[in-house]
Amino acid sequence: MAEKYDSLAHTKYYTRYHIIFTPKYRRKVIYNQLRKDISEYIRRLCRYKGVKIVEGHMMPDHVHLLVSIPPKYSVSEIMGYLKGKSAMMIFEYHANLKYKFGNRHFWAEGYYVSTVGLNESTVRKYIQDQEKDDIAKDKLSVKEYEDPFGEDKEVRKENKNKKKE
């Protein structure tokens, strides 16, 4: 049987939280090198507090995490710690961002959290498929539309032919 619970010295627990948080003004800044670095900072900070990352994904404008938080910490305590310390680490190692995000405010206020019971696999699949979903939606919205007030192609051809004559 798979491990169904985590444990501390005198506690057995099964706590899973689906957490989403965003950069300030939902700026699309989590790209390439910054994406790798932020994920490493979050992993490191979670390791320090004993928080287990079950699943996680970095989108250009938000972060999805499925985490197991020990009962000795509250969710708000962990989120304050993660967002505060990761922002300090981001500005320490990426000095050019200090000009875009004054006063070291990288993350937006607040976050979304929901508890995950026995449907963990559903949430895990949702997090994994989130990027594929966004890419598919972007492809649908990229379609270039013709100007509804412009001329048709056939009308343009006729006008060109008239001009030639």
Secondary structure as GFF3:
##gff-version 3
##sequence-region A 1 165
A	DSSP	beta_strand	6	7	.	.	.	ID=ss1
A	DSSP	beta_strand	12	13	.	.	.	ID=ss2
A	DSSP	beta_strand	17	21	.	.	.	ID=ss3
A	DSSP	three_ten_helix	24	26	.	.	.	ID=ss4
A	DSSP	alpha_helix	32	49	.	.	.	ID=ss5
A	DSSP	beta_strand	52	58	.	.	.	ID=ss6
A	DSSP	beta_strand	63	68	.	.	.	ID=ss7
A	DSSP	alpha_helix	75	93	.	.	.	ID=ss8
A	DSSP	alpha_helix	97	100	.	.	.	ID=ss9
A	DSSP	three_ten_helix	102	104	.	.	.	ID=ss10
A	DSSP	beta_strand	112	115	.	.	.	ID=ss11
A	DSSP	alpha_helix	120	141	.	.	.	ID=ss12
A	DSSP	alpha_helix	153	164	.	.	.	ID=ss13
###
